[in-house]
Amino acid sequence: MKITPATIRTISAGLERSRLRPRDREGRAGGLVELESAARPVIVGDLHACLENLKLILEHDDNDRKIREGERLLVLLGDTVHNDQTGELREMASSLATLEYIFSLFQRYRNRLVYVRGNHDCFDERLVKSGIAQGLEFRRHVVQERGEECAEAVAEFFEALPMFVVGKGFVITHAGPIRDGAEREELIDIRYNPDEYQQLMWNRINEFGGTSTIKEYDGSDIRRSLQKLGLPAKTHFIVGHNPLWNTGERTGLWQNVLGIENHHILYSGRGTRAPYLTFHRGKLEVHFAIGERQEVLHV
């Protein structure tokens, strides 16, 4: 489905009007989303242009109908675009197809879709993976396939996305907490603090112990974040961005990461079982849209 610049700008305008986003200091939609207590989310991790898994998740447990009818709310953790598979980093057709499908979901679900911005949700020339400037490559592809005006509208859409979600029993951001935490007003006014804005898109967990670098966070940052937001210590803190493949886990979900209680990393792209999370009456539920695969041993 080809989406026009006018349609994309209508979607961006809807993000600006969202009643779930408190106004920032200039009266614009802030960086924080506060979900209503009755909202039951369907939380989807990084897709990296794996449209197939998104469709499987929406088909699973009748999620599509439940979202359309207001029983559930779709939450995307960001990084929906840019194929991250070795040898396919320049492949951008799947990114455009995924993004246009998500635009169609905004039309289909209206105010029942929240898209948190990730570090790949951009055309930034500084976004380079394995020597390939994926941000620029994606922009070139959009211009080639849909025109310059469409590319400009997509860039405006990325800039309009929120950065942090607070729901009943959980919080969500793309990469990780701001080091030493942030209060509610800081998250609402996040666009005025470029350093903290970048942290929410780029921070990674300190996997190896020792002193955290300026680009890492640890359990103390999560605790301070919850404290500054006035949330219980057992609130689930959900991120994407940093799949821990080196652990041997291949489902796409890492729970209680590195012993940090209720801290979870969610990745829903290629090579996973298309995991997603929901909360029911404040309790975490784990779902996989792809069943377990049997292993075959050849001897």
C-alpha positions in Angstrom: 0.0 0.0 0.0 1.6 3.3 -1.1 1.2 6.1 1.4 1.1 9.7 0.3 2.9 12.7 1.9 -0.5 14.1 2.9 -1.4 10.9 4.7 1.9 10.7 6.6 1.5 14.3 7.7 -2.1 13.6 8.9 -0.7 10.7 11.0 2.0 13.1 12.4 -0.6 15.6 13.2 -2.5 12.9 15.1 0.6 12.2 17.2 0.7 15.9 18.1 -2.9 15.8 19.2 -2.7 12.6 21.3 -4.4 12.9 24.6 -2.0 10.4 26.0 1.0 12.8 25.7 1.1 15.7 28.3 2.0 19.1 26.7 5.6 20.2 26.9 6.8 23.8 27.8 5.8 25.1 24.4 2.4 23.4 24.4 3.4 20.6 22.0 3.0 16.9 22.5 5.7 15.9 24.9 8.1 13.0 24.9 6.1 11.0 27.5 3.1 8.8 26.9 0.9 8.0 29.9 -1.4 5.1 29.2 -4.8 4.9 30.7 -5.0 2.2 33.4 -7.5 0.2 31.4 -5.3 -0.1 28.4 -4.0 -3.6 27.8 -0.9 -3.3 25.6 0.5 -5.6 22.9 4.2 -4.7 23.2 6.3 -5.5 20.2 10.1 -5.3 20.2 12.5 -4.2 17.4 11.4 -5.5 14.0 14.2 -4.2 11.8 12.0 -4.5 8.7 10.7 -8.0 9.5 7.1 -7.3 8.5 6.3 -11.0 8.6 6.7 -11.2 12.3 4.6 -8.1 12.9 1.7 -9.6 10.9 2.1 -12.9 12.8 1.8 -11.0 16.1 -1.3 -9.2 15.0 -2.9 -12.5 13.9 -1.9 -14.2 17.2 -4.6 -14.4 19.9 -6.9 -12.3 17.7 -4.8 -9.2 18.5 -5.8 -7.3 15.4 -9.5 -7.4 16.1 -9.0 -6.7 19.8 -6.9 -3.6 19.0 -9.5 -2.4 16.4 -12.3 -2.8 19.0 -10.5 -1.0 21.7 -9.7 -4.0 24.0 -5.9 -3.7 23.4 -3.3 -1.1 22.4 -0.4 -1.8 20.1 3.0 -0.5 21.3 6.1 -0.6 19.1 9.4 -0.3 20.8 11.1 1.5 17.8 13.6 0.3 15.2 10.9 -1.0 12.9 13.1 -0.2 9.9 16.6 -1.1 8.6 17.3 -4.8 7.9 20.0 -5.8 10.4 20.9 -9.2 8.9 24.5 -9.8 7.7 24.8 -9.2 4.0 21.4 -7.4 3.8 22.2 -4.0 5.5 21.7 -2.1 2.2 18.4 -3.8 1.5 15.7 -1.1 2.0 12.7 -2.4 0.2 11.6 -4.3 3.3 12.0 -1.1 5.4 9.7 0.9 3.2 7.1 -2.0 3.1 7.2 -2.2 6.9 6.9 1.5 7.5 4.0 1.8 5.0 2.2 -1.1 6.7 2.6 0.7 10.0 1.2 3.9 8.5 -1.8 1.8 7.4 -2.1 0.5 11.0 -2.2 4.1 12.3 -5.2 4.6 10.0 -6.8 1.3 11.1 -6.2 1.6 14.8 -6.4 5.4 15.2 -5.4 6.2 18.8 -4.7 2.6 19.7 -1.1 2.6 18.4 1.9 4.0 20.2 5.3 4.0 18.4 8.3 4.8 20.6 11.3 6.3 18.7 14.4 4.2 18.3 17.8 5.0 17.1 17.1 3.6 13.6 13.9 5.6 13.2 15.7 8.3 11.2 17.5 9.4 8.1 20.6 10.5 10.0 23.9 10.3 8.2 25.5 9.4 11.5 23.6 6.1 11.7 26.2 3.7 10.4 26.2 -0.1 10.9 29.1 -2.2 9.7 30.3 0.8 7.6 26.9 1.2 5.9 25.0 4.5 6.4 21.6 2.9 6.8 19.9 6.2 7.5 21.1 7.8 4.3 20.5 4.6 2.3 16.9 4.5 3.5 16.3 8.1 2.6 17.6 7.5 -0.9 15.3 4.5 -1.3 12.3 6.5 -0.2 13.1 9.3 -2.5 13.6 6.9 -5.4 10.4 5.0 -4.8 8.1 7.7 -3.4 9.7 11.1 -4.1 11.4 13.9 -2.1 8.2 15.2 -0.5 7.4 11.7 0.9 10.9 11.5 2.4 10.4 14.9 4.1 7.1 13.7 5.5 8.7 10.5 6.9 11.5 12.6 8.5 8.8 14.8 10.2 7.0 11.6 11.4 10.1 10.3 13.0 10.7 13.6 14.8 7.1 13.5 16.1 7.4 10.2 17.9 7.4 9.9 21.7 10.3 8.6 23.7 9.0 7.0 26.9 5.8 5.2 28.0 4.3 4.7 31.5 1.6 2.2 31.9 0.0 0.2 34.8 2.9 -1.9 36.1 5.4 -1.1 33.4 7.5 1.5 31.7 8.9 1.4 28.1 11.6 3.1 26.2 13.7 2.0 23.2 17.3 1.7 24.5 17.5 2.1 28.3 17.0 4.6 31.1 18.6 8.0 31.3 21.6 7.6 33.5 20.7 8.5 37.1 17.0 8.6 36.0 14.7 11.4 35.0 11.6 13.0 36.5 8.2 13.2 34.7 8.7 16.8 33.5 12.1 16.0 32.1 10.6 13.2 30.0 7.8 15.5 28.8 10.4 18.2 27.8 12.9 15.6 26.5 13.3 17.3 23.1 14.9 20.3 24.9 17.7 18.1 26.3 19.5 16.5 23.4 21.8 14.4 25.6 19.0 12.7 27.5 17.0 12.3 24.2 20.0 10.4 22.7 20.3 8.3 25.8 16.8 6.9 25.5 17.6 5.8 21.9 21.2 4.6 22.3 22.1 3.5 25.9 23.1 -0.1 26.4 23.2 -2.2 29.5 26.6 -2.7 31.1 27.0 -6.4 30.4 30.4 -7.0 31.8 30.4 -5.2 35.2 32.9 -2.6 36.4 32.3 1.1 35.9 29.6 2.0 33.3 30.7 4.1 30.4 28.7 7.2 29.4 26.8 5.0 26.9 25.8 2.3 29.4 23.3 1.9 32.2 22.9 -0.6 35.1 20.4 -1.6 37.7 21.0 1.6 39.7 19.9 3.7 36.8 16.7 1.7 36.5 16.0 2.0 40.3 16.6 5.8 40.2 14.3 6.2 37.2 11.4 4.4 38.9 12.1 6.4 42.1 12.0 9.8 40.3 8.8 8.8 38.5 7.2 7.8 41.8 6.7 4.2 40.6 7.0 1.0 42.7 10.4 -0.7 42.7 8.9 -3.8 41.1 7.6 -1.9 38.0 8.6 -3.8 34.8 11.2 -1.8 32.8 11.0 -2.9 29.1 13.5 -2.0 26.3 14.6 -3.2 22.9 17.8 -2.1 21.1 20.3 -4.5 22.7 19.5 -8.2 22.0 21.9 -10.4 24.1 22.5 -13.0 21.4 25.8 -14.0 23.2 23.7 -15.6 26.0 22.5 -18.4 23.6 18.9 -17.3 23.9 17.1 -17.2 20.6 13.4 -16.5 21.4 14.0 -12.7 21.2 13.1 -12.1 24.9 15.6 -11.7 27.7 13.9 -11.5 31.2 15.4 -10.2 34.4 18.4 -9.2 32.5 21.8 -9.7 34.3 19.9 -10.3 37.5 18.0 -7.0 37.4 14.5 -8.0 38.5 11.7 -7.1 36.1 14.1 -5.6 33.5 13.4 -7.1 30.1 14.9 -6.8 26.6 12.5 -7.5 23.7 13.5 -8.1 20.1 10.8 -9.3 17.7 12.7 -9.4 14.3 14.2 -12.1 12.2 15.5 -15.2 13.9 13.2 -15.0 16.9 9.8 -16.6 17.8 8.1 -13.2 17.3 7.7 -12.5 21.0 5.4 -9.8 22.4 4.4 -8.8 25.9 1.0 -7.9 27.4 -0.2 -6.9 30.8 -3.4 -8.1 32.4 -4.5 -6.6 35.7 -1.0 -5.5 36.2 0.6 -8.9 35.6 3.1 -9.5 32.8 2.2 -12.1 30.2 4.7 -13.5 27.6 3.5 -14.6 24.2 5.2 -16.0 21.1 3.5 -15.8 17.7 5.8 -18.5 16.3 5.7 -21.9 18.0 8.8 -23.8 19.1 10.8 -25.3 16.3 11.9 -28.9 16.6 15.6 -29.5 16.5 16.8 -32.3 14.3 20.1 -34.0 15.1 22.0 -35.6 12.3 24.3 -38.4 13.4 
